[in-house]
Amino acid sequence: MEVKGKLIKKLEVQSGVSKAGKDWKKQTVVIDTGDDFNNIIAVSAFGDKLEQLEDLEEGMNVIISCNVYSREYKGRYYHNIDGYWFTSQDNKETKNEFITSDDLPF
């Protein structure tokens, strides 16, 4: 799924330790899509994806590729939106442009 809109807020980085004993970091950004209804979307970035957020500032128009999923807990459903590609709309590079013919195995 792709989300486009204005970055209106970058929340503080959260961190902790998983049940498996591994450290984790997460940061959430809030996007205003400009739609008439349900226009505010919070998207989370984990681990090395936080580096992509460093160049983004509040007020910028952004494009975010993300996974949307739900999980059930005690009869209730909870939703997550996890971003895996964050870029400015002004940035003309796309994730496909990073692959060159030298990088291909054939």
BELJOGI-V884253 format. One record per pair of residues at least 24 apart in sequence whose ideal C-beta (glycine too) atoms are under 7 Angstrom apart, sorted by the first residue. I is the first residue (numbers start at 1). J is the second residue. Records with the same first field share a line. If there is no record, write none. Layout:
I: J, J
This chain:
1: 66, 68
2: 63, 65
3: 31, 33, 41, 43, 64, 66
4: 33, 63, 89
5: 31, 32, 33, 34, 62
6: 31, 32, 59, 61
7: 31, 56, 58, 59, 60, 62
8: 32, 58
9: 58
10: 53, 58
13: 50
25: 50
27: 53
29: 53
31: 62, 64
41: 81
42: 81
43: 81, 83
44: 80, 81, 82, 83
45: 83, 86
46: 82
49: 83, 84
52: 86
53: 86
56: 86, 88
60: 88
61: 88, 89, 90
62: 86, 87, 88, 89
63: 87, 89
